[in-house]
Amino acid sequence: MYRLGHAGAALCCYGPVAALLSAGGDPTLAVAGTAIAVACSSLPDVDEVLPIPHRGPTHTVWFVTACSLLAAVIGVVAGARLGGPSTLATVFATATAVSLVSHLLADSITPMGVRPFAPLSDWHHSFDVIPAANRRANVALFGAGAGIALLAQTLALF
């Protein structure tokens, strides 16, 4: 998928989490988590500008874990200044993890697929449904993500 499709996948997956935060009385954290999820949604594609194979190390559960731990540390530091280190760490790490996993899921519907456990396993996963470059699929995924996030937030208000 492309950037727009990955943003949509992140919204699809993180929208319900954000709605839970809103329903729990913290819409500011819901917005912050959603912003982090969308911002991180294309992070694995940084490999396109690095001297490593595309859909290589940055498209693994190890990358997801490392980035989520880094986000948690950033949340602890930011939270220490704002008065809620464990809450921010949890939201930052969760938003990052959900976003990056959604990236792997979105790439798994393409013919190229992903090897999420490399280098420990050569297992390759691809649903082989639609090419990553399909503009309609990327726009549709973004629309679905925006719709799910909006619906989840609307339901959280009631």
C-alpha positions as CSV (number, residue, x, y, z in Angstrom):
1,M,0.0,0.0,0.0
2,Y,1.0,3.6,-0.3
3,R,1.0,6.4,2.3
4,L,-2.7,7.2,2.0
5,G,-3.7,3.5,2.4
6,H,-1.4,3.1,5.4
7,A,-2.9,6.1,7.1
8,G,-6.4,4.5,6.5
9,A,-5.2,1.2,7.9
10,A,-3.9,2.9,11.0
11,L,-7.2,4.7,11.4
12,C,-9.1,1.5,11.0
13,C,-7.1,-0.2,13.7
14,Y,-6.6,2.7,16.1
15,G,-10.0,4.3,15.8
16,P,-11.7,2.0,18.2
17,V,-8.8,2.4,20.7
18,A,-9.2,6.2,20.5
19,A,-12.9,5.8,21.0
20,L,-12.3,3.9,24.3
21,L,-10.0,6.7,25.5
22,S,-12.7,9.2,24.7
23,A,-15.4,7.2,26.3
24,G,-13.1,6.9,29.4
25,G,-13.1,10.6,29.7
26,D,-9.9,11.5,28.0
27,P,-10.5,12.8,24.4
28,T,-7.2,14.7,24.4
29,L,-5.3,11.4,24.7
30,A,-7.6,10.0,22.0
31,V,-6.6,12.7,19.6
32,A,-2.9,12.4,20.6
33,G,-2.9,8.7,20.1
34,T,-4.7,9.1,16.7
35,A,-2.1,11.6,15.6
36,I,0.7,9.3,16.6
37,A,-0.9,6.4,14.8
38,V,-1.3,8.3,11.6
39,A,2.2,9.8,11.8
40,C,3.8,6.4,12.3
41,S,1.6,4.6,9.7
42,S,4.3,4.8,6.9
43,L,7.3,4.6,9.1
44,P,8.3,1.1,7.9
45,D,8.6,2.5,4.4
46,V,11.7,4.5,5.6
47,D,13.5,1.5,4.1
48,E,12.9,3.0,0.6
49,V,15.5,5.7,1.4
50,L,17.9,3.5,3.4
51,P,20.4,1.0,2.0
52,I,18.3,-2.0,3.1
53,P,15.8,-4.1,1.1
54,H,12.2,-2.8,0.9
55,R,9.9,-4.8,3.2
56,G,13.0,-6.1,5.0
57,P,13.9,-5.3,8.6
58,T,11.5,-2.4,8.9
59,H,8.5,-4.7,8.1
60,T,9.0,-7.1,11.0
61,V,7.6,-7.6,14.5
62,W,11.1,-6.7,15.8
63,F,10.8,-3.2,14.3
64,V,7.3,-2.9,15.7
65,T,8.6,-3.8,19.1
66,A,11.6,-1.5,19.0
67,C,9.6,1.5,17.8
68,S,6.9,0.8,20.5
69,L,9.5,0.7,23.2
70,L,11.0,3.9,22.0
71,A,7.6,5.5,21.9
72,A,7.0,4.3,25.5
73,V,10.3,6.0,26.6
74,I,9.3,9.2,24.9
75,G,5.9,8.9,26.7
76,V,7.6,8.5,30.0
77,V,9.8,11.5,29.4
78,A,6.9,13.7,28.2
79,G,4.6,12.5,30.9
80,A,7.2,13.3,33.6
81,R,7.0,16.9,32.5
82,L,3.2,16.9,32.2
83,G,2.3,14.8,35.3
84,G,1.3,11.4,33.8
85,P,4.3,9.4,32.7
86,S,2.7,5.9,32.7
87,T,-0.5,7.1,30.9
88,L,1.4,8.8,28.1
89,A,3.9,5.9,27.8
90,T,1.0,3.5,27.4
91,V,-0.8,5.7,24.8
92,F,2.3,6.4,22.8
93,A,3.4,2.8,22.8
94,T,0.0,1.5,22.0
95,A,-0.6,4.0,19.2
96,T,2.8,3.2,17.7
97,A,2.3,-0.6,17.9
98,V,-1.2,-0.6,16.5
99,S,-0.1,1.7,13.7
100,L,3.0,-0.4,12.7
101,V,1.0,-3.6,12.9
102,S,-1.6,-2.1,10.7
103,H,1.2,-1.3,8.2
104,L,2.2,-4.9,8.1
105,L,-1.4,-6.1,7.7
106,A,-2.0,-3.6,4.8
107,D,1.2,-4.8,3.1
108,S,0.1,-8.4,3.6
109,I,-2.8,-7.9,1.2
110,T,-0.4,-7.2,-1.7
111,P,1.3,-9.8,-3.8
112,M,4.7,-8.8,-2.4
113,G,3.5,-9.5,1.2
114,V,5.8,-9.4,4.3
115,R,8.1,-11.6,6.2
116,P,7.1,-10.5,9.7
117,F,9.5,-12.8,11.7
118,A,12.7,-12.4,9.6
119,P,15.4,-13.2,10.1
120,L,14.3,-15.9,12.6
121,S,11.8,-17.3,10.1
122,D,11.5,-17.2,6.3
123,W,7.7,-17.5,6.6
124,H,6.2,-15.2,4.0
125,H,2.7,-13.9,4.3
126,S,0.6,-12.5,1.4
127,F,-3.1,-12.6,0.8
128,D,-2.2,-11.5,-2.8
129,V,-5.5,-9.5,-3.1
130,I,-4.4,-6.2,-4.6
131,P,-1.2,-4.5,-5.8
132,A,0.2,-1.8,-3.5
133,A,0.0,0.8,-6.3
134,N,-3.7,0.4,-6.8
135,R,-5.0,4.0,-6.3
136,R,-8.6,2.9,-5.7
137,A,-7.6,0.4,-3.0
138,N,-5.5,3.1,-1.2
139,V,-8.3,5.7,-1.4
140,A,-10.9,3.1,-0.3
141,L,-8.7,2.0,2.7
142,F,-8.3,5.6,3.7
143,G,-12.0,6.2,3.4
144,A,-12.8,3.1,5.5
145,G,-10.3,4.1,8.1
146,A,-11.7,7.6,8.4
147,G,-15.2,6.3,8.5
148,I,-14.4,3.7,11.2
149,A,-12.5,6.3,13.3
150,L,-15.3,8.8,13.0
151,L,-18.0,6.2,13.8
152,A,-16.1,5.0,16.8
153,Q,-15.6,8.5,18.2
154,T,-19.3,9.3,17.6
155,L,-20.4,6.2,19.4
156,A,-18.0,7.0,22.3
157,L,-19.8,10.3,22.8
158,F,-23.1,8.5,23.6
